[in-house]
Amino acid sequence: MVQSMTAFASATRTGSFGTLSWDLRSLNHRYLEVQLRLPEVLRSIEALLRESLRQNLLRGKVDGSLRLDESGADSSLQIDGKRADELIAVAREIAGRCQQAAPIDPLQVLAWPGVLKTRSQHPRILTEAALAAFEQALAELQETRAREGAALVRLLDERLDAIETEVAKLRECLPQMLYDWRQKARERLNELQISIDHERLEQELALLAVKSDASEELDRLSIHTQEIRRVLHGTGAVGRKLDFLLQELNREANTLAAKAFDPRSSQTAVNLKVLIEQIREQVQNIE
């Protein structure tokens, strides 16, 4: 199933440790890039979180943020004496190198990372709650990506239908366009009232008609459109495959524009390029 790379999810757990709040954001990206912000007390589970994301997501820039609110929690404050002593000693050394140094502020020492710790009465429960909330948020993120992916498939199917309609219309009128072009060429030569070799003229007109014939480009446009639809309704990560196929589709549209000899074929080439660009913009969000 096609999945979008753009999604948001959140989850919350409350217990004796306080309140845990997860926010997961996913944006489009060429590869899977993960950024996690965790409380210091839960840094030990970062590797598990990254592995879970790698197993469930293939592409996208994922930003995860976990907040721990310990107000009302069954916990107590504890000072890391060794770290505080080291910090104070360094501060005094720096103060000795300065003139008229301000006295050390105890509150600033406490604000230094790692000096003031919260001693939870239930560290295992805190870890389990953080992991459970993460799995809930990740499941919600995947559901959102899947819903948006299904909506993208519907939009792209409409654009592919429009491309097939444009190709069919041009294919139907192409023989008449070639005939009209040959007739106009003869009429202009007759207006010049010059003596020409009619056999040589027919040869040149036939050669120009072959060079201007867009049947091959129309056939390849149809084939690429069918392949895009097949990939779009397949499984796994399809974004890069679609990128490549759209490049081929755009190349055929450019060739069709270069061969255009009639306003109808020119307009069709323009319409195709607009539709292809619309598809390309949406494909950037597909995993």
C-alpha angles and dihedrals in degrees: 000000000000114000130197118231092218116086146121131211138169138189136184135202126189127194146122087309093060125247127331118199124188125195119186122187126183127193133175116278137156092245139013108283118177128195119181130186113195136170112260092248091060100044090110093072096054093098091053091050093050092049091051090052092049091052095049105033129049104184139011142078105271120195115191125187126184120191125192117202108191098180106132092009124142094250143105135218120252131186121222095225096190093052091045091051092050091049093048092048091052091046091052091049090053090045090055089058093052132073116238093358116191117247118263112270111222091208091057089051090052090049092058111107113265098013097094115042134180113230106211119205090216112037093159092052090050092053093046091048092050091051093045092050090048092052090050092050092046092051090051090048091053092048091052092048090050093050093049089045091055090050090050091051091055091050093047092047088056091052091047090050088053091051091051090049092052091048093048093049093051093044090054096051097036096094091051091047091053091047092049090048092053091048093051091049091053092047092052092049090050090052089057089058095213130143112255138171102252093200091053089046092055090050092052092046091050091050092050091047090054091050091049096045108114097187092111092051091048091051092051091046089055092047093049091047091053091048092050090052091049092050091044091058094043130093136262128025108339103163097098093045090053091049090057094045091050090054089055091046091051091048091056091048090053091050090049090053091049091053094046112128099159132055089239094057091044091053091047091053090051092048091049093051091050092051093046091051090050089052092046092054091053094044089061087073096051119101 
